[in-house]
Amino acid sequence: MLKLISKSPLNGMKPIKVGSLVLSEITSVNMFTIQPFKNKTKTVSKELKKLFHLELPGDGKSLVAKDNTIMWIGMGQYLFLGNKVESISAAITDQSDAWTVVELTGIDSSDVMDRLCPVDVRSMEVGDVIRSLLGHMATIVRKTDLGYELMVFRSFSKTLVHEVVGCMKSIAAQNKLRGL
């Protein structure tokens, strides 16, 4: 009988460092979409608070408690990363194998995002979430303390790395020419 082996979308990619920038794959994360049933949003928020010390965040926001993160990803839609979610008053879908998650960090991370994303990411505060494009890929962008967390569909994994690393190299070269 075949034994299947789970692999991360980027197959355990080592962090890529270019100048002051680092692109790292975030692995081993359970991901679930949560869509509260009709008129159950407050109930779901209370249930999550009891289970994980997290409530449903406001529009364009995310909340973090211990090893769990919940973020707004659209009207009535939330993405939960961390522990397994079950038995709440919502439709829950396991998305763990569907997404690639990377973190872009470094002092020039906003410069990379400026080149790839049509949204003013510099105006984002820590915990803010947007759905936008990164290059031509549908992306969820979350502002972190150190930079940005980027989520794309798994099938765009290699394209994501190609696009981001290309911009990282461009910015590093420009900084070198300026003597930075």
N, C-alpha and C positions, 0 to 999 in steps of 0.2 A: 504494500500500500504506500502511496505517495505521502511524504511528510512535507507540508507546506511551511515555508519560513516567511515570517512577516518582515517586510523591509520598509524603511522610511521612504518617502517620496524622492529624496535626494540620496538615498542609499548611504546614510551616515556621513554626509559631506563634512569634511573638516572645515573649520572657520577659514574664510578667505580674507586676508588682510592686504589692503592696498593703501599706502600712505597712512592717514589717521583713521581710515574706515575699516570696519569689519562686518562681514556678512556671515551669519551663523544660522544653521538649520536648528529649529526647535523640534525635538522629537518626543516620543512617548507621551503624547497629549491625547486624552480622550476629548472628543468634540461632539457636542449635541446641539441641534437646533431645538429651540423651545418656542412653541406657538400656543399661548394660552387659549383655552376654549372660550367661547362667547361669554362675556361678562364675568370672566374668572381671572382677570389680570391681577387684581388686588389679592385674591386668594393665592395665586401662584407666587406672588411676591412674598407673602407671609410664609408659604411652605418652603421657599428657598432660604428665607432668613432663618427658619428653624433648623433646616438641614445643613446649610453651608455658611451661615452668617452673611449672606448676600441677598440683596433685593433686586428686582428688575430695575435696570438703570433707565434714566431719561433718554430722550432722543439724542443720538450722536455721542453717547457716553458709555463708559465701561466702569465696572467695579471689580476690585480684587480683594480677596480674603484668603489668607493662607496660600494653598496651592491651587485655588480656584479663581477663575475670571469669568465674568459674564459681560457681554457687550450687546448693545442694540445694533441690529443689522438691517432694520427696515420696520415699517409699520406692523406692530404686533409680532415681530420676529426677533429672537435673541439667540446668540451663540454662546454656549457654555463650554469652557475648557477646564478640565480637571477631573474630579471624581465622577463616577457614574451617576447619572440622573435617572430616576424612575419614580413611579407612583406619585406624580403631582397632577394637578388639574390642567394639563396641557398636552398637546401633541408633541411627542419627543421623537427625534430622528437621529440615529447615530451617524455622525459625519466624520468619524475618526480617520477613515481611509480616503476621504474625498478631497482633502485639502493639503496643501503644502504651506508650512509656516516657517518664515525666516525672520531674523531680527537684523536690522541694519543699524549699526552704532558708529559713533565717532563725531568729532566736531563739525565735519563737513557733510553729515548725513542729510541735512536739509537741502544742500546743494544737489545731491543725487536725486532727491525727491522732486526738486524744482524742474529737473530735466525730463523726468518720466511721468509725473502726475499733473493733470490739469487743474488741480485744486491747490489753494494757498495753504500748504501744510505748515508753514511757519507760524500761522495764526492759531494752530492747534495747541491745546494745553494737554498736559499729561492726563491720560485717560480718555481723551476724545477719540471718537471712531468715525470714519467715513467709508462709504462705498464709492469707489471711483474706478478710474483706469490707471494702470501702470503700463506704459507703452500701449499695447493694444489689448491687455488682459484685464478682465474684471477682477477687482482687488478689494479686499477689506484692509484698511490702514488704521492702525491704532498707535497713538503717540505714547511712548514709554519714557521713563526717566532718562534713558541713555540714547534714544533715537526713535526708531519706528519698527513696529511689528507688521509684517506684510503677509497676507494670506491670499493665495490664488488656488484655483482648482488644480488638483494633482497633475493633470495632463499638461499643465503649463510649467511644471517644475524646472526643467532645463532652460526654457525660454526666460523664466524669471531670473535665474542666476546669470544667464548670458546678458540680459538687458542691464541688470543692476551692476554687475562687475564691469561691463563696458563703460558705464558712467563713472564708476569708482576710479577706473584707470584714467579716464579723461580729466577728472577733477584733480587727481594726484599729479598728472603731467602739467596741468595749468598752474597748480600751486608751486611746482618745482621751477617752472619758468619765471614765476613772480618772486622766487626766492623765499617762499613760505615753508 
